[in-house]
Amino acid sequence: MSFFSSLASLLGGSSFGPEEFDALVAQQPAAILLDVRTRNEFVQGHIEGSTLVPLDQLSASLTQIAESPAPVIVICHSGARASTAASALRRAGKTDVHVLAGGVSFWAGQRRRLIAGAKDVALRDALKKAKKAASTNGVEA
């Protein structure tokens, strides 16, 4: 188990790298990519399709996100804030929560693409997409 996986397990979220990220998103296209960094960090570079909810604002959306039928992949710069957010989501009742190990720093180091700019997927749109996917697949939302 890597340092990042160990840290995420201790702090309340399963952790995985870019390959597992790709597999989960392929299996669950409505997965919520929750970026908990600041807006300034997000603008400098983020994973395409991410929803920005800075960690210091997460408490206002915890219930909505926890009730979503879609898995949540939490993203930050290095993994620490994402692990904190994953713990909060688990305490709110969300069980399908994952942390991108090493965050966007590791992602970029693996020569993965980051998008610059402020364009994110609004949380309401990500939640709507998750609910629609669940109803299409016969899952109770």
Secondary structure, DSSP 8 states (H G I E B T S, - for coil): --HHHHHHHHHT-EEE-HHHHHHHHHH-TT-EEEE-S-HHHHHH-B-TT-EE--GGGGGGGHHHHHH-SS-EEEE-SSSHHHHHHHHHHHHTT---EEEETTHHHHHHHTT---B-SS----HHHHHHHHHHHHHHTT---
